[in-house]
Amino acid sequence: MSTFDNPFDPNRRLTAGGCSCGRHVSEAEHAADPSSSLQPAMLESEDKKFEGVVASAVMRAMFPQDASRRAFLKSVGAATALAAVSQFFPLQTATEAFASSGPLEKKDLKVGFIPITCATPIIMAAPMGFYSKYGLNVEVIKTAGWAVIRDKTINKEYDAAHMLSPMPLAITMGVGSNPIPYTMPAVENINGQAITLAMKHKDKRNPKDWKGFKFAVPFDYSMHNYLLRYYLAEHGLDPDVDVQIRAVPPPEMVANLRADNIDGYLAPDPMNQRAVYDGVGFIHILTKEIWDGHPCCAFAASKEFVTTMPNTYGALLKSIIEATAYAHKPENRKEIAAAIAPANYLNQPAIVLEQILTGTYADGLGNIVKQPNRIDFDPFPWQSFAVWIMTQMKRWGQVKGDVDYKAIAEQVYLATDTAKLMKEAGLTPPTTTSRSFSVMGKSFDGSNPEEYLASFKIKKAS
Amino acid sequence: MTKSLRIRAAMVSLVIFAAFIGTWHLATRGTGAVAQMSPEYAALMGATATQGKSAMPGPLDVGAKLWEHIRQPFYDNGPNDKGLGIQLGYSIARVMIGYLIAVAVAIPLGFLIGMSPLMNKALDPFIQVLKPISPLAWMPLALYTIKDSSLSAIFVIFICSVWPMLLNTAFGVASVRKEWINVARTLEVGNVRRAFTVILPAAAPTILTGMRISIGIAWLVIVAAEMLVGGTGIGYFVWNEWNNLSIVNVIIAILLIGVVGMLLDQILARFTRMVTFPE
């Protein structure tokens, strides 16, 4: 009797001979047939799948004899049987208990986040119930800055945290902190950043005119920093010589732009849209025009958390992956904007978040732009992303000497784990862990990072 | 005469206050529509961009928001959104714990230093080096070693408020009049009894002055500490509203921090008057 077929079907074939589904001569042939590899129940929602498993187990326990179970079902009907069973056996509770893969080592978790739209899946999973679905009681805690989030995760005040996708690599490599094995099982968002300039530069749209500009990025080890440097360098400006790039916390960016202390920034949202909303800046370009589909923020946890609490980690990651899948759908974006706008989460005007998440926005120059994938959500941590990030760390002198790109990427970007959990959540993960992409027309596949690095004219690495 | 002086002073205060509010109001008024915008575009923009409203809120905005906070001081919408009453409560509790630990350490140690010239000389260099360190400099070290953010905040309050109390206690104890101690000695009063019946009452005003300076420092420190460790407290509230670029709420927080600081100072001022005695 297969675990995944309907226990309330009196006409179901028994497994005396042939295969479990009854359509094949032997188990081997059943396994070879692609159409039978996924049971119908598996293709439905996850709840349904577990319901079937639990009900099947209960029926078998009550009527160990196949023949008597059949007789019972035939005489009263499946629906009545289910109702009768449910009366004295709490199927619902049993299903929920079964849905988690094993006993959770810890139920009350703290997850840190920075109040920017990149954290959307981590945040929305709390008010929209994705954590509680897996039996977790997660408190999402707003945190003052990237360095504080790093320290609080390292000292275990947070079980996991929202980080910038280069941070787990930097922490693992011991750049900017002590080396601690870190993992990044999911990307939070792709795209979703922009270059915002002060209103006074609205006629200087060519980056070649930007010599002497002062720019801000949120953190040294961030996609923002690497993308801005890349963009400037492609236009012939040396980011270390021709302009100034400072690390400034996102909320201070808008205030500094207003005060005329900086000329622009490459920052996470809501800061770009907020500058437009407040009338102090305009959106020059979205980062998706630099690299369409680039990762930005990430969901990260220490290796220790992953290994000592595998079930909790699995449940947490599954909730994040499901929230990410939900956030990916354009039709849910308005609802998400409303869910994360209150003071407890992003603390921003809902209209600002809605413009970012739906991609229909005011650009600050009087136009309403429609870019549905201005920000998107895709959890898969491609290892070639990690390799690209490391080439840029080396390009700008953040790391020196030989870098074992492949090994570090595999150790930190847990693509195989993510794929496994995505499958369990009913999603279709990619079959490889690396893929090629192009950044401003230059393609990169991760196989030859040193050669890629050598091809840049403007760089710091010697 | 004194009565009329008080009334006149109150009048002047009121005039200054009214002038301040008036200038503030005039300076932050909106200037009307600033640019031509289509209605759909304007719907996506904020008031600063559409109505030329100053980025600085006016006194009426602050008053209205303050009233909103006062009406609902204890709401709790989850870990990152709590009423101002709760935030102030957390801050005051942290300050009290850190401060009381500082009192428990500083006063006995100050007594020791004040009564023994040897210890005074030996400990002085350490105190002089540790005294001027800013709370923000302690914070990363505390976070890294204590590994708990609320304990770190308490530690920082302790470490910053301990020095004025310690120095004042030592000074007060050391400068108790020699005659009084000699009288006690002639009456063959024991060491412990002498400390409690002669030195403590004589040094009490100085000790309390030190405690008063310390509570002021502790209250200064808490805002900086909470801005960094986050979670709860008035300092976190300021940071959170700064994130939201809500200057209204930042101004309200500044106002409340000032009022609470004043109250704490007044309470200790009253204690100081209670222990002062005519010589």
Interface residues (C-beta under 8 A of the other chain):
Chain A: P115 A126 E139 V140 I141 K142 T143 A144 V148 D151 K152 N155 K156 E157 P250 P251 E252 V254 A255 R258 R274 V276 Y277 D278 G279 V280 P342 A343 N344 Y345 N347 Q348 P349 I351 Q355 Y361 A362 G366 N367 I368
Chain B: V34 M37 S38 E40 Y41 A43 L44 M45 G46 T48 A49 T50 A55 N77 G78 P79 N80 D81 P140 L143 Y144 K147 D148 S149 M227 L228 V229 G230 G231 W239 N240 E241 W242 N243 N244 L245 S246
